[in-house]
Structures are given as C-alpha cells and as structure tokens.
Amino acid sequence: MEANNTKQHIVWHDDAIIKQLISYAVGCMLGRYRLDKPGLHIAHPNPTDEEIAPYEYKGEQWAIDDDGIIPLMPNDCGFSDNASARFADFIRVALGNEEHVANLNYVEKCLGKTLEQYFVKDFWKDHKKMYQNRPIYWLFSSKKGAFQVIAYMHRMNAYTAERVRSKYLLPYIEHLEAEIDKLDARRAELSTKETKQLQALQKQLDECREYHERLQVVAEQAISFDLDDGVVVNYAKFGDILQKIK
C-alpha cells in the first residue's frame, strides 16, 4: 500500500473565528455567558440580582448589562452601553491592557471593517444566520436602522418594549434634535459636507419619530410571553417594531 502523501491543511477563517468571539462577547455583555465560568449563565427569565451583579476577571471588573438591552449604533450615539464600546472593553478585560489597541486593530483587520460598521450593519444578520432564523437577541429597529437595539430574549419581560422606548429611543431622538440644532444655528455658514450631514440627521430624526409612534403602541400593550412557545410565535407578537427574521 502506498503512503498517501497528500498534505492535510487546516483552513483557518479569521473572519469566522472573530465573529464567534464577538458573539461570545455580546453573550458576556448580556449575561448569557460569564468570562469566569463555562457554559450558560442566564438562560431563563427574571434573573436574580446576584446573577446580574458585576464580577471580577483577572483583576478587572466586568459588568453584565443591567437591562439586557444593548444599542447597535454609531459610536457617537451617546449610549455608554453601545455594543462597539462595550466590545472594546471586553477585549481589554479578557485579553489585558498591554496589547489592547493591537488586538482591536486585529479584530477590525479580520472583519475588513471597523467595529462600529460591523455592529451597525452586520452583527445581527450574522447572529440570525448563526441561530438559523431563531435569534435569541431580538432587534428593535426603525425602518432603515437609524435606531436599533438588541434585547436578550431570556431577559425580556412585559416592560422591555417600554424600556427600549423610554431609555433608548427618546434620548436618541433628543440627541438627534440637539445635533440638528447645533448645525441649524450655523446654517448660513455650513460647508457642503455639513449641509449633507444636516440633511442626513433630519432624515434619521424623521425615521426615529415614525418608529416611536409604532413602538409606543406596542409598549402600551405590555406584551409578555412564554419561552416554551418558541421564537417564531413570540417574535410575531411584537409585529413590525422588530426586524423581520425571514
């Protein structure tokens, strides 16, 4: 018998590995996983204060998101728990300070785009694909994504939609209004670039206000659900305030 001289190579897909790391990091942000323990952490409704309490990892403190809701927004959105900012902190806590900038640069190199671009445009699509159209992070999104946050299904309750409205959407509308007012005050001296920026902000504001009208109706219904009914049945209860899963 002749020896088979065909060389076997492991094909390493950097982008796929990095996307799995990001998925795990978001799980750690929302409490699905813990840095200091294997397996699932919170995969049930109504976690205790102890389960969502901050904890130490390698001498650094890591905080689980207090409400199980994380914005997938541009870096200048004004939210401290925005996904790209929290991921940068995750890399610091998990891998240390020494190579922090180099590690973040490597992640972006593997993705072929910035973390901000990835979280705003691609993260949830990849998550939905990974979970075969049965996502565990549900995307509350305006029509064109000017506003978008994810909520961890296992930590949602009848007040989640109202929390998205009051804690995230309304402050973001105020943020856009303030940015528009700043530019508007200088309207006569705006550059072409700033004029386009003003027009873009106005479109985003109109989109967010329209979304608020729809979200408010759903929030007032205080929808609760039984996890045993499955993603498709429960997701449908929220109508068009969630990004479609098919």
N, C-alpha and C positions, 0 to 999 in steps of 0.2 A: 504494500500500500504506500503510495507516495504521500509525503507530507504536504499538507496544504499550506503553501507559502503566502496565501492572500493575507495581507495585513488587516487587522481589525482596528478601526478607529472609532473612538467615541466622538460623536459630533456634538459640540458644546454650543448651544444657542444662548449667547449672552443676554439678548433681549428677553427671552422667555424666562431665564433664571431671575433676572432683575424684576420682571413683572410679578413673579411669585414672591420675591422678597417684599415688594411694595404691597401686595395683597396681604401678606403676613403682618406687615407694619400697620396697615389700616385695621386689621383684626386686633392688634395690640392697642391701638388708639381707642377702639370701641369696646374693648373688654372681652372680645371673643377668645382671644389668646392672652397669655402672660409671658413676658420675657423670661421670668424666673421659674416657670413650670411647664412641663409638656402637656399636650392635649388641649381640649376645650376648657375654657374658664366659664364665661357666661354664655349659655345657650338656652336660656329659659327666661320667662317674663319676671318682672319685679325683683331684680337682683337686690341683695341687701346692701346697706351702707358699707359693710366690711368688704363685700365683693367688688365694689367700685372705688374703694379707697386707694390713694396713691401708694406705691411701694418702691422699694429700693432695688436697683440692679447695678452691680459693680460700682457701688458707692454713689450712684446717681439716682435721683428720684424720677419715677415715671408716673404720670397721671393718666388714669383712664377717663375718657371724656364723660363729663357729668351727666349729659342727657342722651347720649347715644346718637347724636346728630353732628355731622361734620360737613362744612361747606366745601364744595369743589369749585373754587372761584379763583379769579386772578389774585396775584399777591397783594395788590393794593385795595382789597375789598374791605379791610378794616376789621376782620374777624381773627382773633388770636388762635382759634382752633381750626383755621383753614388747613386743608389737607397738605398742601405743599410745605407750609411752615412746620406742621407737626411731623411730617416725614423727615425733614431736615433734623429736627430734634431727636427723632427716633434713631437716626443714623449716629448721632453724637452719643446718645445713651448706650446704644447697642455695641458700637464699634470704637468708642472713645474719641477724645478731642484731638489727638495728635495728627491724624490723617483726615480730619473731618472734611475739609474743603476738597482734598483729593478724592475722597470717597464719593462725595456728592457729584463731582465732575465726572467720575467714572460711571455713576448711575445714569447721568444725562447723556454721556457718550454712548452707552449701550442702548438707551431709548431712542437716540437720534433726535432728541428734542429736549427742551427744558422740562423740569418737574412741573412747573406751572402749566405748560402746554399739555403735558401728559394727563394731569389730573382733570383739567378742564375739558379736554376733548376725548380722551381715550380710556381713562381708568374704568369708568362704569361699563363701557362697551366690552372691555376685556373681562370684567367681573361677570357680566351677564353671560358671556360666552363660556367662561370657566364653569359656571353653575348651570349651563345648558338651559338658559331662559327661565331659571328658577332662582333669581338672585336673592341673597339674604340681606343685601344692602339696597334699600329702595330709594330711587332717585326722584325727589321732588324737584320739578324743573319747569320753568316758564317755557314758552313756545320755542324759542331759539336758544335757550340755555344761558340767557343773560343772568339768570339766577338759578343756582342748583345746589342742593344739599342732599347728602345721603343720610338715611336713618337705618339703624341696625334693627331688622325685623324682630329679633328676640327681645329687644328692649323697648319696642313701641307699645303705646297704650292709647286710650281714648283721647288723650290730650296732646299727642305727638303733632298732629297737623296744626293745632293752635300754637304750639311751641315754635314750629317752623315759621309760622306767620308772625308771631309777636317778637320772638328773639332774633330771628334772622331776616325775614323778608322786609318787615317795616323799617328796621335800622338800615338795611341796604338801600331801600328807597330814599331814606333821609340822606344817606351818604351820596347817592347819585345827585339828589337835588342840590346838595352843598357844592359838589364839584361843578355842576352846571352853573350855579350862581356865581362861583368864582370866575369862570370864563365869561359869563354873560356881562359881568361888571366891566370887563375889558373888551367888550365886543368890537369897538371901533379900531382897536389896535391888534387884533388877533392875526397870527400868521395863518397861512393856508392850512398847515398841519393842525393848528389849534382849532380852526373853524371846523375841520373834519372831525376832530375829537369831540367838539361840542355837539355836532350832529349825531355822532355815534352814541354819546351819552344820553341824548334826548330819546333816541330810539330805544335804548336799554331801559330808560325810565318808563316809557310808554308800555313796553313789554312787561315790566315788573308790576306796574299798576293794574294792567289787564289780568295778570296772574293772581294778583291779590284779590280781585273780585271773585275769581273762581275758588281760590284757596279758602277764603273766608266762609263761603257757603259750606264747604266740606268740613272745615274746622268746627263750625257750629253744630254739626251733626254728632260730634264726639264719637267717631267710629271706633269700636273695639272689635277684636276678632279672636278666634280660637286657632292657635297654631296648627292644630291637628287637621284643620280643613285644607291646609296646603297653600303654597304661594299663589297659584293662579286664582283661586277663589277669593282669597283675602286681598290680593293686589287689586282685583277688579272693583272692590268696594270703594276705592278711592278715585275711580273714574279718571278724568283727564288731568288731574293735578300731578300724577306720577308719569314718568317717561314710559312709553309703551315697551313691553317686554317681548313682543313678537313683531 
